[in-house]
Amino acid sequence: MFFIAGVDVREISFGTLVYRYFFFDWLFKDAGRGDAFQRAAAWRHNHDQARWLPLYMWRWLCLGLVLYGLGSYSEVLLELPELSSFFYVPASLSVPVNAVIAAAWIGLKALPRPLGK
């Protein structure tokens, strides 16, 4: 049996697995809810989970490079510039996604814990 976050992988749909492969929001808790103890526990949880963010950056970088390569292939070798746009646009979107992931990682790892309300 394969377990991810305490859930049997065979019980998770394929679409959910693909979503979790590329998007990391399911790893984190809302640190703005609850009393001071719950917010502090959520912050510690998020701080610990931030170790996975470089892996998500790597996945988006690889996806962007593969899509860019497919766009170049379809534009240069196949001489189909219309088809290449279907690869170039998602490849270019991987750059801002990586910027957001990097900002979240730096914010969770480098900045001090926020003060309670």
N, C-alpha and C positions, 0 to 999 in steps of 0.2 A: 504494500500500500504506500502511496505517495501522499504526504500531507504538506500543505502550504498554509501557514498561519492557522493550524489546527483544523483545517477542512480537507477532507478527502478529495483529491484532484478529480477523481472519476465522477464526483457529484457536481462539478462546475462545468457549465456549458463552454463550448469552444470559443464563442464570441466573448465571454467573460475572460477567458484565459488570454485571448489576444489583447483585449483592453488592458488587463493587468500587466501584460508584457511591455506595453508602451506607455502607459499612464500610471502614475505613482500615487494618486490621491487616496487610494484605498488603504495605503500604509499609515496614514496620519490621522490624528484625532484633532477635533476643534478645541484649541486652547483658549478660546474666548467664552466658553460656557461653563457654568457651574460656580461653585465657591472657590476660594483661593487654593484649597488643597487639590481640588479636581483640576483646576487650571495648571497648577504646578506639576501634577502627575502627567497631564497631557503634554506639557512642554518637555518633560524628561523623556516621555515616550517618543515624541517627534524628534528630539535631539538624537536619540538612539537610532531611530529609523532613517535618519539622514545619511547613514553610511551606505544606503542603497542608491542614492541619487547619482553618484558617478557612473554606476552601471547603466542607469537610464540614459544618462548623457551619451555613453558609449553606444547604446542601441540606436539612439536618434542620429548620432553621427554616422554610423554604419548604414542606416536606412537612407540618409541623405546622400551619401556617397554612391550607394547602389542605384538610387533613382537618378542621380546626376549622370552616372555612367550609362544607364539605359537611355537617357535623353540624348547624350552625346552620340551613342550608337545609332539611335533612330534618326538623328539629324545628319550626321556625317556619312555614315556607311549606307543607311537605307534611303537617305535623301528625302525624308518625310518630316519637314519642320513642324507640320501640324500635330503629328503624333508626339514629337519631342516635348511639346508644351505640357502634355499630360504627365510627363516625368519631371520636367524642370520646376513646375509650380510646387508640387509636394516636396521636392528636394529643397527648394528655397524656404519652405515653411519649417524645415528642421532647424534652421539657424535661430529663429526667435524662440522655438521650443527649448533649445539648448541654453539660450540666454536666461529664460525663466527658471530652468532647473538649476543653473549655476547660481542665480541670485538666491534661490531657496536654500541651496546647500551652504553657501557662504553665510546667509542669515542664520541658519540653524547651528552651524559649527563655529563661526568666528565671533559672532556678536554675543554679548552677555545675556543672561536670562532676563526677560523683562520683569519689572517690578510689579507687584500685585496692586490691585485697585484699592 
